[in-house]
């Protein structure tokens, strides 16, 4: 497939997805998007460097979790970092459970109504949603260092491009980007080439690797993103979104 | 100096008298003792002089972990806490308590292999450890609060991920029968009062660092998967307790209780535990439900889920939701614990209106957990409750407690099995109110002395399960005959060793156990069926030595001896064999310091013998055999008068046990007459300096 037709396919797919949940008609979209270039960046084949990255092909899969099955052992976080990075490092794990272990996502400020071991016992696992367009972390990255993994289309940090500015961390509403102080680079869930270590490690079957679907609207954000998007990218956004 | 994976590399030392906070190098100072109890005993030997009392400022508290803590090695969650043991009677000696939870992992991520607490603060304090930032903080606002409130307040200050190990009112009042607790329900007995004596309310730990895997990460993944493949349920019971489609064997005593139709009934919605094929490693966490095992089948419907330590796939704590207790007793409808602590409340009572495993029993257990884990009370492995029942039944409480105080208790409620009785008893025990509360809080040895009851009376009563020095048996003759007896003579509190029982009670048929035993201890004769014991032989002595060394190894490298060792497995294709070198594989790969099974066992022996040396030094006698390694009379008796070695009795024979101790001492390289290690044994273990010190004191055989 040529780069051009591949790009076209990605745009079509993304538009299918976006228009299915917005009031804009597909025709409107095709109309307003006429003429813009869309970069599809992967680890292997980088498109024109000058082109701001906007639309990414959707991921093949994602990891989903069942909170009622989670037993709070954190073996997922350890498998993620030990088997991938050679260190036990919950603070850089790409699945995040520890932060909810004691008091749940609402922390201890909800008193006895909280979740976690000190609340009602429910342990909430936080996972990367492998967001569809617009991918917040990738869009925020000033170096376009968040790219597609060729095996799963997972959004991954290209550590050669990452300069450790941490803008991606500020972009993710679910706080799913980690910063590794050893490497001074960001890191995020890359789906372990389609065989996620966390899923394999879970002793209670609380995690599953499934075909991708959009779960961004189902999980409440943890923070309000404060990333700054570069003017070039903002302009590209406006190419489609401006009426 | 070589750098190793696994260890954090630093030991934190906090002097509460001077406020001085310092660190030392773990590898340089403690590598020969691995970590955990190894560091604990070493510090006690070097720094705490003979004659020190548990609540003296000169006593030290060593919270220590090993190279596996905080990693993905399964079952690494227990922190060993070593100190002079307040319930050890008639004189305090070294002991260790072990708490699971998340504390060990957090401590490692914060960058420490141990915290040595020394001295005594002049006012209530707590210790905040956030990575390299360590601070002694004012705890006057926390003093008087329960563990739950103190933990919440500290979490608010440190952040929700912190692990807080706190004492309750019992520890503050220096009640010997008190605990420290972290992660909601993970306690270490005996330690609470020592913390209280130092005015130390809590230690909060928050770590954001990492632990390097010293060996190849691919190898590490393989070792962990091998280890997990050998797992059974809690206590490494490797067969299910009911017939399962995949299982060749089952055993009703097994803690592998999962089965189709048995559900975590309080999960929303309920989750069926299913058949749990041992090859399905994504189902390990369903195999065990200790609430159902200990409280009966009624507990299934109240089960929210399993819980436990960081990195452990066996969830030996069960989280329960019992709505009726909120309404009836005004306590939280959720509670969580394991084993004896699950039954803390229930075991005070002789009867309940609806039977021993009815709804009231479960309610009593919920009330018990509510108080024990907030006030911070210890049960001394159930001895507290057995003592209480016996003292009441014999009329001793009525006799010893002043009449006015006696009448202030609702004994009618007690006799009817009304859990609300615990509202009268437990807070008074935690705050030393009155004669009864004070006496119960002392621990068995000191209680008997205070009430002028001869210890022998307790040692003759089989139902009490009392062993010696103020403490009960912990898996003795009932599980492993002579081997169990030997093990129960060795410590200064209940033995806490599971190496032997986790093999003999693993649920496999005797002929399979005998095949496995031959590989490990050299002969099938090492094991018998419980209740059909054969006379002593040297293989039983080998098994006892192996069991004790593995316990100390586990307590030092941070593996749970309640779950291991892993010498049997649920795998038919392996002939149910496990892997006797799993500790060596884990240790070598995580640290990068290659050590064979034999080399690790030798270090474990060094640690165990150091414990022995500490006991000899502080008892100021080398005559361990008659003064320390004693065996209660009930071991040699049978209620129905059955002869030793006959079927259906665990009765032991006195001559045979004498031979057992001979064989054990010989196996250990200890002098048979005194039961003390010889100079040559100390030398072989690299403990020349210890031998020299003991020689100076006339304590070498």
Interface residues (C-beta under 8 A of the other chain):
Chain A: X68 X69 X70 X71 X72 X73 X74 X75 X78 X79 X81 X82 X83 X84 X85 X86 X87 X88 X89 X90 X91 X92 X98 X99 X101 X102 X103 X107 X108 X112 X116 X117 X118 X120 X121 X182 X200 X201 X202 X203 X204 X205
Chain B: X70 X71 X72 X74 X102 X105 X108 X109 X148 X151 X152 X155 X156 X160 X161 X162 X183 X184 X208 X209 X210 X211 X212 X213 X217 X220 X221 X224 X267 X268 X269 X271 X281 X282 X283 X284 X285 X286 X304 X305 X306 X307 X308 X309 X310 X311 X312 X313 X315 X319 X321 X332 X334 X336
